[in-house]
Amino acid sequence: MAGSEGTTSARHVVFLLHDGCELIDFAGPAAVFGAVRTRRGRPAYRITVASRATPGVRLTTAGAGGVVVAVDAAPRCLADELDTLVVPGGARVADAARDTALLGDVRSLGRQARRVVSVSSGAILLAAAGLLHGRRATSHWTALDRLRRDYPSVDVAPDVLWVRDGDVYTSAGATTGIDLALALVEDDHGLAVAHELARRLVVFARRPAGQPQRSVRMSLPPPATPSLRQALDLAVLDPGADLSVGALARRAAMSPRHFSRRFQAELGTTPARYVESVRVEAARQLLEQSGDTLEVVAKSAGFRSAETMRRAFLRTLGVPPGAVRRSVPCP
């Protein structure tokens, strides 16, 4: 996917839309690129909305009827230099993946672009167009099974925010499109520009790419036993409390042995793994939202020490706590 850096002029970002795209998949990254200015105050990116659905394309909001966005150009009319192609997803992506004309546009524009980006289930369109063959990629968690089933040549990365494989970037969806757009701005213009932009947009400069898509509590199936639900909620509400098997079993009015068996049978994991994941999630939020030391964060989240927390972060997120803190903009 060739293309120059375009250092003397605004980088051309094309959003390829189709009827049924999710509004936030388009609007989030577009807001990021549209807000960047050069040192002379000029736009650093030139945004084009491309679609065959001229003069307007209907975008949805969480799958419901949404808004109509004006189209700047048909894909075949984009002959000038293209820096970044962005392909959003949406509730009707399965129908879009059978649109041979749309897939042809994805392939054609993808060859012109320096880099290709998908947001949410837009990864399905990249895969259907052959742009993810042999690549590692992610998508919205609801689209991962389809991506695995229909496109076995794709190395699917589950439960991450975004993935880069060469010049192709895929993100998990919704606000993760903002995270990825900020990462691309950082690549193009440096960390300081990305951090300043994040402050203006009131978002984190960049969440780690390996951060899970869903909270620990929401990622588990709902337990059938009401007392197990109480134990799960206790861990989330007070991660610094005594969350040993004995303490949780008492909360659930069970013996420790019976509690461990029911926990594994209904939730598919052990109490210890669940508690560690909850504490990592709590510590990550503290690192993003406070200036407390690692030792203070570790104690608040229920870890014995900062070193214990570091090992848990590496097991769960694949990055140390310091990497999470570096992703937060300075106040």
C-alpha positions as MATLAB code, in Angstrom:
seq = 'MAGSEGTTSARHVVFLLHDGCELIDFAGPAAVFGAVRTRRGRPAYRITVASRATPGVRLTTAGAGGVVVAVDAAPRCLADELDTLVVPGGARVADAARDTALLGDVRSLGRQARRVVSVSSGAILLAAAGLLHGRRATSHWTALDRLRRDYPSVDVAPDVLWVRDGDVYTSAGATTGIDLALALVEDDHGLAVAHELARRLVVFARRPAGQPQRSVRMSLPPPATPSLRQALDLAVLDPGADLSVGALARRAAMSPRHFSRRFQAELGTTPARYVESVRVEAARQLLEQSGDTLEVVAKSAGFRSAETMRRAFLRTLGVPPGAVRRSVPCP';
ca = [
       0.000    0.000    0.000;
       2.252    2.681   -1.286;
       2.154    6.389   -0.590;
       4.447    9.186    0.485;
       4.506   10.789    3.918;
       3.076   14.021    2.553;
       5.220   16.185    4.860;
       4.535   19.487    3.060;
       0.758   19.222    2.806;
      -2.198   17.874    4.749;
      -2.388   14.106    4.846;
      -5.427   12.815    2.978;
      -7.704   10.615    5.108;
     -10.585    8.900    3.325;
     -13.524    7.376    5.189;
     -15.186    4.757    2.998;
     -18.791    4.561    4.192;
     -21.756    2.386    3.320;
     -25.380    2.499    4.407;
     -25.637    1.144    7.935;
     -22.199    2.252    9.175;
     -22.085    2.961   12.883;
     -21.962    6.718   13.474;
     -19.355    6.660   16.234;
     -17.043    4.443   14.157;
     -16.849    7.334   11.703;
     -17.305   10.370   13.951;
     -14.755    9.398   16.618;
     -11.682    9.041   14.366;
     -12.879   11.919   12.149;
     -12.974   14.206   15.204;
      -9.401   13.247   16.058;
      -7.957   13.790   12.582;
     -10.009   16.945   12.056;
      -8.698   18.582   15.241;
      -4.982   18.327   14.434;
      -3.287   21.528   13.294;
       0.203   22.243   12.005;
       2.471   24.774   13.687;
       1.102   27.361   11.272;
      -2.441   26.573   12.347;
      -3.447   24.762    9.196;
      -5.312   21.424    9.168;
      -2.827   18.564    9.341;
      -5.301   16.162    7.731;
      -7.725   16.562    4.857;
     -10.810   14.411    5.364;
     -12.892   13.006    2.520;
     -16.101   11.026    2.915;
     -16.328    8.532    0.069;
     -19.285    6.313   -0.764;
     -21.295    4.957   -3.655;
     -24.397    6.123   -1.758;
     -24.202    9.668   -3.101;
     -25.224   12.355   -2.289;
     -25.612   11.055    1.269;
     -25.078    7.869    3.242;
     -27.204    6.839    6.250;
     -25.239    6.022    9.382;
     -26.821    4.245   12.327;
     -26.510    4.774   16.058;
     -26.182    1.480   17.908;
     -28.029   -0.273   15.098;
     -31.001    2.116   15.078;
     -31.926    4.729   12.483;
     -29.404    7.515   12.682;
     -28.228   10.417   10.545;
     -27.388   11.044    6.916;
     -23.832   12.162    6.195;
     -23.030   14.092    3.032;
     -20.670   12.319    0.635;
     -17.729   14.238   -0.800;
     -16.841   11.886   -3.641;
     -17.491    8.504   -5.186;
     -14.570    6.091   -4.629;
     -13.727    5.964   -8.337;
     -13.142    9.730   -8.326;
     -10.351    9.603   -5.733;
      -7.335    9.805   -7.996;
      -5.092   11.990   -5.820;
      -2.665   10.812   -3.172;
      -4.297    8.890   -0.323;
      -2.557    8.638    3.036;
      -5.024    6.749    5.229;
      -8.104    4.697    4.352;
     -10.587    4.200    7.214;
     -13.332    1.567    6.905;
     -15.951    1.725    9.698;
     -18.205   -1.136   10.735;
     -21.878   -1.325   11.569;
     -24.881   -3.521   12.238;
     -25.277   -4.338    8.512;
     -21.656   -5.273    7.870;
     -22.630   -8.838    6.877;
     -24.699   -7.462    3.989;
     -21.918   -5.037    3.076;
     -19.426   -7.910    2.944;
     -21.464   -9.405    0.070;
     -21.405   -6.154   -1.924;
     -18.822   -6.879   -4.618;
     -18.695   -3.239   -5.731;
     -17.948   -2.067   -2.193;
     -15.268   -4.723   -1.733;
     -13.717   -3.607   -5.005;
     -13.579   -0.060   -3.635;
     -11.907   -1.313   -0.450;
      -9.249   -3.157   -2.468;
      -8.671   -0.301   -4.890;
      -8.393    2.414   -2.256;
      -6.367    0.095   -0.035;
      -3.747   -0.232   -2.765;
      -3.547    3.563   -3.044;
      -3.265    4.219    0.696;
      -0.123    4.350    2.801;
      -2.037    2.609    5.567;
      -5.463    1.005    5.977;
      -7.581    1.215    9.133;
     -10.755   -0.575   10.163;
     -12.979    0.383   13.066;
     -15.099   -2.202   14.858;
     -16.663   -4.758   12.490;
     -15.121   -2.908    9.546;
     -12.453   -5.611    9.850;
     -14.987   -7.955    8.223;
     -14.909   -5.755    5.101;
     -11.102   -5.709    5.045;
     -11.084   -9.503    5.342;
     -13.730   -9.934    2.637;
     -11.647   -7.707    0.352;
      -8.570   -9.862    0.981;
      -6.618   -7.212    2.880;
      -6.283   -9.275    6.067;
      -5.035  -12.480    4.455;
      -2.227  -13.836    6.650;
      -2.409  -10.834    8.983;
      -3.132  -10.457   12.671;
      -6.296   -8.442   13.302;
      -9.056   -7.715   15.777;
     -12.644   -6.508   15.648;
     -15.604   -5.804   17.908;
     -16.052   -8.739   20.265;
     -19.422   -9.584   18.691;
     -17.750   -9.984   15.270;
     -14.772  -12.109   16.301;
     -16.489  -15.475   15.747;
     -17.591  -14.442   12.241;
     -14.079  -13.243   11.460;
     -12.621  -16.592   12.561;
     -15.261  -18.685   10.813;
     -15.504  -16.907    7.477;
     -11.858  -15.846    7.086;
      -9.619  -18.596    8.522;
      -6.499  -17.023    6.997;
      -6.819  -14.129    9.478;
      -4.936  -14.457   12.770;
      -7.672  -13.137   15.059;
      -6.516  -11.344   18.215;
      -9.340  -11.483   20.792;
      -9.973   -9.024   23.606;
      -7.559   -6.266   22.603;
      -8.308   -2.654   21.677;
      -6.408   -2.484   18.406;
      -3.768   -4.294   16.384;
      -1.164   -3.197   13.876;
       0.166   -5.658   11.303;
       2.413   -3.840    8.858;
       0.448   -1.048    7.224;
      -2.962   -2.434    8.267;
      -4.589   -1.409   11.557;
      -7.745   -2.921   13.051;
      -9.599   -1.755   16.163;
     -12.218   -3.227   18.428;
     -14.935   -0.673   17.861;
     -16.750    2.390   19.184;
     -14.346    4.529   21.225;
     -11.339    2.341   20.362;
     -11.404    4.045   16.966;
     -10.453    7.202   18.880;
      -7.590    5.373   20.611;
      -6.259    4.138   17.296;
      -6.623    7.532   15.602;
      -4.644    9.129   18.439;
      -1.944    6.485   18.011;
      -1.724    7.314   14.291;
      -1.489   11.043   15.091;
       1.334   10.227   17.504;
       3.124    8.286   14.754;
       2.704   11.188   12.320;
       3.286   14.208   14.561;
       4.782   13.015   17.838;
       3.710   12.278   21.388;
       3.315   15.908   22.455;
       0.802   16.639   19.686;
      -1.211   13.511   20.519;
      -1.258   14.381   24.232;
      -2.340   17.957   23.610;
      -5.095   16.725   21.311;
      -6.239   14.217   23.934;
      -6.498   17.002   26.506;
      -8.638   19.072   24.148;
     -10.898   16.108   23.413;
     -10.968   15.117   27.110;
      -9.857   11.559   26.463;
      -6.819    9.516   27.420;
      -3.876   10.058   25.095;
      -3.865    6.393   24.272;
      -5.081    3.320   26.107;
      -2.704    0.376   25.706;
      -3.550   -1.639   22.607;
      -3.613   -4.834   24.653;
      -6.225   -3.585   27.103;
      -9.334   -5.836   27.230;
     -12.440   -4.748   25.337;
     -14.862   -5.485   28.181;
     -14.735   -5.200   31.971;
     -13.836   -8.340   33.880;
     -17.294   -8.594   35.448;
     -19.112   -8.147   32.127;
     -16.880  -10.638   30.313;
     -18.095  -13.548   32.453;
     -21.366  -15.389   31.933;
     -24.035  -14.512   34.519;
     -23.843  -17.155   37.270;
     -26.979  -19.135   37.968;
     -26.335  -19.141   41.717;
     -27.382  -15.797   43.289;
     -24.777  -16.016   46.067;
     -22.020  -16.306   43.435;
     -23.221  -13.036   41.911;
     -22.841  -11.401   45.316;
     -19.268  -12.643   45.581;
     -18.450  -11.331   42.096;
     -19.896   -7.939   42.927;
     -17.975   -7.749   46.217;
     -14.668   -8.107   44.366;
     -15.543   -5.318   41.923;
     -16.880   -2.963   44.599;
     -13.943   -3.437   46.991;
     -10.888   -4.962   45.265;
      -8.688   -4.078   48.252;
     -10.736   -6.222   50.618;
      -9.941   -9.766   51.704;
     -10.863  -11.694   48.554;
      -9.429  -15.039   49.525;
     -11.432  -18.139   48.676;
     -12.416  -18.407   52.318;
     -13.719  -14.835   52.471;
     -15.624  -15.134   49.204;
     -17.057  -18.501   50.247;
     -18.354  -16.993   53.477;
     -19.983  -14.233   51.428;
     -21.672  -16.903   49.308;
     -22.620  -18.989   52.376;
     -20.680  -22.006   51.061;
     -17.723  -24.043   52.151;
     -14.479  -22.993   50.401;
     -14.311  -26.307   48.543;
     -17.922  -26.154   47.318;
     -17.530  -22.470   46.410;
     -14.461  -23.187   44.263;
     -16.240  -26.033   42.461;
     -19.369  -23.952   41.752;
     -17.269  -20.969   40.656;
     -15.308  -23.048   38.145;
     -18.426  -24.843   36.879;
     -20.540  -21.709   36.349;
     -17.909  -19.159   35.348;
     -15.210  -21.221   33.630;
     -12.379  -19.787   35.716;
     -10.997  -19.978   39.234;
     -11.676  -17.481   42.030;
      -7.980  -16.587   42.125;
      -7.836  -15.733   38.408;
     -11.007  -13.687   38.646;
      -9.755  -11.718   41.641;
      -6.427  -11.016   39.952;
      -8.199   -9.747   36.825;
     -10.495   -7.505   38.897;
      -7.528   -6.056   40.761;
      -5.605   -5.422   37.548;
      -8.635   -3.594   36.160;
      -8.949   -1.506   39.349;
      -5.225   -0.693   39.343;
      -5.334    0.293   35.665;
      -8.141    2.751   36.360;
      -6.193    4.241   39.281;
      -3.092    4.610   37.126;
      -5.130    6.401   34.453;
      -6.991    8.671   36.854;
      -4.532    9.510   39.651;
      -0.920   10.460   40.241;
      -0.460    7.980   43.109;
       2.763    5.999   43.289;
       2.826    2.399   42.102;
       3.026    1.200   45.716;
      -0.072    3.197   46.684;
      -1.966    1.991   43.606;
      -0.967   -1.604   44.331;
      -2.212   -1.442   47.933;
      -5.451    0.296   46.924;
      -6.165   -2.390   44.332;
      -5.471   -5.226   46.759;
      -1.981   -6.303   45.669;
       0.650   -7.103   48.290;
       3.283   -4.960   46.566;
       4.088   -3.054   43.380;
       6.117   -6.045   42.190;
       3.147   -8.377   42.670;
       1.039   -5.916   40.677;
       3.665   -5.730   37.927;
       3.660   -9.519   37.488;
      -0.156   -9.572   37.384;
      -0.191   -6.815   34.724;
       2.237   -8.753   32.550;
       0.144  -11.928   32.847;
      -3.178  -10.174   32.201;
      -2.427   -7.216   29.881;
       0.990   -8.091   28.505;
       2.382   -4.693   29.592;
       3.779   -3.385   32.928;
       1.916   -0.768   34.992;
       4.311    1.930   33.820;
       3.141    1.491   30.219;
      -0.421    2.282   31.287;
       0.671    5.406   33.135;
       2.740    6.617   30.155;
      -0.386    6.469   28.002;
      -2.152    9.096   30.144;
      -1.737   12.781   29.185;
      -0.036   15.090   31.674;
      -2.414   17.472   33.485;
];
